[in-house]
Amino acid sequence: MAVDSLDAVDPTDAVLQDLLAQIAENTPDKDRREKIIDLILTLPPIAQWLPKLFDEWRKTCDYILGLRREHELRQLKRMFDDGDTE
């Protein structure tokens, strides 16, 4: 069976879809998981995004990166904490 050009997914879109799928798989909250899956199915290709959508995604990514840094700092603190409570 031949692949129609309309069925082909841009590599960047595929990476985003894969990332969202991994997030959905690791989201225990059923409602949130369903919203993420709905996003995967309805999100337009990145080439069609308007500048406002890029700005929203940039803000979201900055927020997620901040959460990751906070998580890593907490892990390091736990690893090197001498057990004293303040």
FENQUIHU-V516729 format. One record per helix or strand of 2 or more residues. SS is the DSSP state (H for helix, E for strand). FROM is the first residue (numbers start at 1). LEN is the number of residues. If there is no record, write none. Layout:
{{SS/FROM/LEN} {SS/FROM/LEN}}
This chain:
{{H/11/15} {H/30/13} {H/46/3} {H/51/30}}
